[in-house]
């Protein structure tokens, strides 16, 4: 199965949120990179959506942004739910009698 999550709307929401956190905290990419022990180009690639992230890398970024993971996760969940398509619950299939 081909992995496509890097190019998904959900990934775009994630990286935009991470960039927003950095900017709101008045941090440069270089400062974040130093805090997580990575080169500045790593942070740049993450923010451009060119690099995938695993949970441990997200935890490192949360630490760099001084943001508890549960808070990060809750806000990300809110943002991702805005992508969801309208529910089809109101539609009923005609039953065959």
Z-matrix of the N, CA and C atoms (Angstrom, degrees):
N
C 1 1.447
C 2 1.527 1 108.83
N 3 1.318 2 116.31 1 130.88
C 4 1.452 3 121.39 2 -179.54
C 5 1.522 4 110.12 3 -76.56
N 6 1.309 5 115.85 4 132.37
C 7 1.460 6 120.89 5 179.94
C 8 1.527 7 109.22 6 -82.51
N 9 1.312 8 115.98 7 122.61
C 10 1.456 9 119.84 8 -177.33
C 11 1.525 10 112.66 9 -122.11
N 12 1.317 11 119.28 10 4.20
C 13 1.456 12 121.16 11 -174.38
C 14 1.521 13 112.87 12 -61.71
N 15 1.335 14 117.35 13 -28.39
C 16 1.461 15 121.14 14 -179.56
C 17 1.521 16 111.21 15 -61.73
N 18 1.315 17 116.85 16 -28.22
C 19 1.459 18 121.22 17 -176.51
C 20 1.523 19 112.57 18 -108.06
N 21 1.317 20 116.66 19 16.26
C 22 1.462 21 120.58 20 -177.79
C 23 1.527 22 110.96 21 -86.78
N 24 1.319 23 115.13 22 162.33
C 25 1.462 24 120.43 23 175.28
C 26 1.525 25 110.50 24 -63.15
N 27 1.320 26 116.11 25 -35.37
C 28 1.471 27 119.71 26 179.77
C 29 1.524 28 111.24 27 -63.45
N 30 1.318 29 116.51 28 -40.71
C 31 1.465 30 119.79 29 177.36
C 32 1.523 31 110.27 30 -64.63
N 33 1.322 32 116.94 31 -39.78
C 34 1.468 33 120.86 32 178.08
C 35 1.532 34 110.96 33 -61.11
N 36 1.334 35 116.88 34 -40.17
C 37 1.463 36 120.97 35 177.80
C 38 1.533 37 109.72 36 -63.92
N 39 1.316 38 116.71 37 -44.34
C 40 1.470 39 121.32 38 179.54
C 41 1.523 40 111.39 39 -58.70
N 42 1.321 41 117.88 40 -51.43
C 43 1.467 42 119.42 41 -175.58
C 44 1.521 43 111.80 42 -69.69
N 45 1.323 44 117.40 43 -32.82
C 46 1.475 45 119.54 44 176.04
C 47 1.523 46 110.31 45 -65.40
N 48 1.323 47 116.87 46 -40.30
C 49 1.471 48 120.76 47 177.51
C 50 1.529 49 110.55 48 -64.18
N 51 1.320 50 117.26 49 -43.41
C 52 1.468 51 119.97 50 178.35
C 53 1.525 52 111.51 51 -61.56
N 54 1.324 53 116.49 52 -42.31
C 55 1.466 54 120.05 53 178.32
C 56 1.528 55 110.15 54 -64.05
N 57 1.320 56 116.19 55 -43.29
C 58 1.461 57 121.23 56 179.08
C 59 1.529 58 110.82 57 -58.64
N 60 1.321 59 117.06 58 -42.87
C 61 1.468 60 120.77 59 178.42
C 62 1.528 61 111.26 60 -60.51
N 63 1.322 62 115.65 61 -43.34
C 64 1.475 63 119.72 62 -179.82
C 65 1.526 64 110.31 63 -62.60
N 66 1.314 65 116.19 64 -47.35
C 67 1.469 66 120.55 65 -177.36
C 68 1.530 67 110.73 66 -65.37
N 69 1.327 68 117.25 67 -42.99
C 70 1.474 69 120.59 68 179.58
C 71 1.526 70 112.19 69 -61.73
N 72 1.321 71 115.99 70 -27.47
C 73 1.467 72 120.15 71 179.96
C 74 1.529 73 112.09 72 -93.09
N 75 1.325 74 115.87 73 6.11
C 76 1.465 75 122.26 74 177.71
C 77 1.521 76 112.09 75 56.73
N 78 1.322 77 115.51 76 41.58
C 79 1.462 78 121.63 77 178.47
C 80 1.523 79 109.58 78 -106.59
N 81 1.319 80 115.97 79 144.95
C 82 1.457 81 120.11 80 172.99
C 83 1.525 82 108.56 81 -87.19
N 84 1.310 83 115.07 82 163.37
C 85 1.465 84 118.78 83 174.71
C 86 1.523 85 110.00 84 -59.29
N 87 1.308 86 116.96 85 -38.06
C 88 1.470 87 121.02 86 -179.43
C 89 1.529 88 110.90 87 -63.55
N 90 1.324 89 117.16 88 -39.79
C 91 1.466 90 120.26 89 179.27
C 92 1.526 91 111.33 90 -66.55
N 93 1.308 92 116.20 91 -41.38
C 94 1.469 93 119.96 92 177.60
C 95 1.522 94 109.56 93 -65.00
N 96 1.315 95 116.04 94 -44.79
C 97 1.466 96 120.76 95 -179.96
C 98 1.525 97 110.99 96 -58.01
N 99 1.312 98 116.58 97 -43.75
C 100 1.469 99 119.94 98 178.94
C 101 1.529 100 110.43 99 -63.30
N 102 1.327 101 116.76 100 -40.76
C 103 1.473 102 121.30 101 -178.60
C 104 1.523 103 111.94 102 -64.00
N 105 1.331 104 117.02 103 -31.14
C 106 1.477 105 119.61 104 -177.92
C 107 1.525 106 112.77 105 -104.41
N 108 1.323 107 116.51 106 2.96
C 109 1.458 108 119.90 107 176.01
C 110 1.523 109 114.45 108 72.00
N 111 1.315 110 115.63 109 34.76
C 112 1.466 111 121.41 110 179.75
C 113 1.525 112 108.97 111 -127.76
N 114 1.329 113 117.57 112 163.34
C 115 1.465 114 118.89 113 175.08
C 116 1.533 115 110.99 114 -73.51
N 117 1.325 116 115.88 115 158.28
C 118 1.467 117 120.82 116 179.20
C 119 1.517 118 111.25 117 -58.88
N 120 1.318 119 117.47 118 -32.97
C 121 1.463 120 120.75 119 -179.39
C 122 1.532 121 111.70 120 -63.63
N 123 1.321 122 116.87 121 -28.48
C 124 1.466 123 121.07 122 176.11
C 125 1.526 124 109.73 123 -62.11
N 126 1.332 125 116.45 124 -49.60
C 127 1.462 126 120.69 125 -179.65
C 128 1.525 127 109.91 126 -63.11
N 129 1.311 128 116.70 127 -41.33
C 130 1.463 129 121.02 128 177.53
C 131 1.528 130 111.04 129 -59.61
N 132 1.320 131 116.81 130 -46.78
C 133 1.465 132 120.89 131 179.90
C 134 1.533 133 111.67 132 -63.41
N 135 1.324 134 116.52 133 -38.09
C 136 1.473 135 119.95 134 176.84
C 137 1.524 136 109.10 135 -61.62
N 138 1.323 137 116.49 136 -48.65
C 139 1.459 138 120.29 137 -176.08
C 140 1.525 139 113.25 138 -69.37
N 141 1.304 140 116.79 139 -23.30
C 142 1.466 141 120.93 140 176.42
C 143 1.526 142 111.63 141 -85.70
N 144 1.328 143 116.56 142 -6.28
C 145 1.460 144 120.66 143 -179.17
C 146 1.511 145 113.18 144 79.12
N 147 1.319 146 117.01 145 18.71
C 148 1.463 147 121.66 146 -178.86
C 149 1.520 148 113.27 147 -91.82
N 150 1.323 149 116.71 148 -6.54
C 151 1.468 150 120.72 149 -175.69
C 152 1.517 151 109.37 150 -133.90
N 153 1.306 152 115.09 151 134.07
C 154 1.447 153 120.26 152 174.55
C 155 1.519 154 110.63 153 -77.20
N 156 1.311 155 115.60 154 163.68
C 157 1.460 156 121.07 155 -179.81
C 158 1.520 157 109.64 156 -131.27
N 159 1.322 158 115.80 157 141.43
C 160 1.456 159 118.30 158 171.57
C 161 1.531 160 107.89 159 -102.69
N 162 1.311 161 115.64 160 174.15
C 163 1.458 162 120.00 161 -175.39
C 164 1.529 163 112.37 162 -59.99
N 165 1.315 164 117.51 163 -40.40
C 166 1.466 165 120.04 164 -178.55
C 167 1.531 166 111.24 165 -65.38
N 168 1.315 167 117.42 166 -35.33
C 169 1.466 168 120.05 167 176.89
C 170 1.526 169 110.71 168 -68.86
N 171 1.312 170 116.60 169 -37.33
C 172 1.465 171 119.68 170 176.45
C 173 1.524 172 110.45 171 -66.09
N 174 1.325 173 117.17 172 -39.41
C 175 1.465 174 120.10 173 176.29
C 176 1.524 175 111.04 174 -60.99
N 177 1.335 176 117.45 175 -40.79
C 178 1.467 177 121.21 176 176.67
C 179 1.529 178 110.83 177 -60.75
N 180 1.327 179 115.98 178 -42.75
C 181 1.464 180 119.46 179 179.39
C 182 1.527 181 110.89 180 -66.50
N 183 1.312 182 117.34 181 -39.57
C 184 1.471 183 120.07 182 176.27
C 185 1.528 184 110.45 183 -59.37
N 186 1.318 185 116.68 184 -42.04
C 187 1.468 186 120.35 185 176.99
C 188 1.525 187 110.72 186 -61.75
N 189 1.329 188 116.63 187 -43.77
C 190 1.465 189 120.80 188 -179.95
C 191 1.531 190 110.98 189 -62.80
N 192 1.330 191 117.18 190 -32.55
C 193 1.464 192 121.86 191 179.90
C 194 1.522 193 112.18 192 -91.88
N 195 1.337 194 116.47 193 4.50
C 196 1.465 195 122.33 194 -179.63
C 197 1.526 196 110.64 195 51.71
N 198 1.325 197 114.32 196 48.75
C 199 1.459 198 121.77 197 -177.23
C 200 1.524 199 108.52 198 -127.40
N 201 1.324 200 118.24 199 121.36
C 202 1.467 201 119.50 200 178.20
C 203 1.535 202 110.35 201 -60.68
N 204 1.322 203 115.92 202 139.40
C 205 1.455 204 119.53 203 -178.09
C 206 1.525 205 113.09 204 -56.49
N 207 1.340 206 119.63 205 -41.91
C 208 1.472 207 118.19 206 179.06
C 209 1.540 208 112.83 207 -58.98
N 210 1.315 209 117.18 208 -35.50
C 211 1.465 210 121.16 209 177.38
C 212 1.524 211 109.93 210 -67.47
N 213 1.331 212 115.91 211 -44.91
C 214 1.464 213 121.22 212 177.51
C 215 1.525 214 109.97 213 -59.13
N 216 1.311 215 116.02 214 -48.64
C 217 1.456 216 121.75 215 -176.80
C 218 1.528 217 111.90 216 -62.03
N 219 1.316 218 117.00 217 -42.42
C 220 1.467 219 120.78 218 -179.69
C 221 1.527 220 110.69 219 -63.08
N 222 1.331 221 116.97 220 -43.96
C 223 1.465 222 119.76 221 179.83
C 224 1.524 223 111.03 222 -68.28
N 225 1.320 224 117.12 223 -39.68
C 226 1.469 225 119.73 224 177.20
C 227 1.520 226 109.91 225 -61.60
N 228 1.321 227 117.13 226 -41.24
C 229 1.457 228 121.22 227 179.02
C 230 1.530 229 111.15 228 -59.97
N 231 1.320 230 117.20 229 -42.96
C 232 1.468 231 121.32 230 177.87
C 233 1.523 232 110.01 231 -59.88
N 234 1.320 233 116.03 232 -45.00
C 235 1.469 234 120.12 233 -178.49
C 236 1.525 235 111.61 234 -67.03
N 237 1.314 236 116.78 235 -38.97
C 238 1.465 237 119.65 236 179.86
C 239 1.524 238 111.79 237 -69.22
N 240 1.311 239 117.28 238 -34.28
C 241 1.465 240 119.93 239 179.84
C 242 1.527 241 111.42 240 -64.99
N 243 1.304 242 117.48 241 -24.63
C 244 1.464 243 120.75 242 177.00
C 245 1.528 244 111.47 243 -67.49
N 246 1.329 245 116.67 244 -19.15
C 247 1.461 246 121.18 245 178.29
C 248 1.518 247 112.44 246 -82.53
N 249 1.320 248 116.80 247 -21.51
C 250 1.463 249 120.53 248 -174.65
C 251 1.508 250 110.84 249 -61.71
N 252 1.310 251 114.23 250 144.98
C 253 1.458 252 120.78 251 179.29
C 254 1.519 253 109.49 252 -78.49
N 255 1.337 254 116.68 253 154.14
C 256 1.467 255 119.19 254 179.07
C 257 1.526 256 111.68 255 -55.75
N 258 1.294 257 114.72 256 145.08
C 259 1.460 258 121.20 257 -179.31
C 260 1.517 259 111.04 258 -67.32
N 261 1.321 260 114.76 259 146.95
C 262 1.458 261 120.65 260 176.73
C 263 1.527 262 110.40 261 -100.58
N 264 1.328 263 117.42 262 15.86
C 265 1.456 264 121.33 263 -176.53
C 266 1.520 265 112.36 264 -61.11
N 267 1.315 266 117.82 265 -32.00
C 268 1.457 267 121.17 266 -176.94
C 269 1.511 268 113.27 267 -71.99
N 270 1.307 269 117.73 268 -13.73
C 271 1.464 270 121.33 269 -179.02
C 272 1.521 271 110.16 270 -91.05
N 273 1.303 272 115.74 271 135.87
C 274 1.457 273 120.94 272 177.84
C 275 1.519 274 107.80 273 -122.65
N 276 1.296 275 115.42 274 135.84
C 277 1.470 276 119.44 275 175.23
C 278 1.525 277 108.58 276 -77.65
N 279 1.281 278 114.62 277 141.38
C 280 1.476 279 118.21 278 176.95
C 281 1.518 280 108.29 279 -67.55
N 282 1.307 281 116.31 280 130.11
C 283 1.457 282 119.23 281 -178.96
C 284 1.520 283 109.56 282 -84.91
N 285 1.312 284 114.31 283 145.29
C 286 1.470 285 120.57 284 178.11
C 287 1.509 286 108.44 285 -86.43
N 288 1.315 287 116.56 286 128.66
C 289 1.472 288 120.18 287 179.15
C 290 1.475 289 111.27 288 -105.24
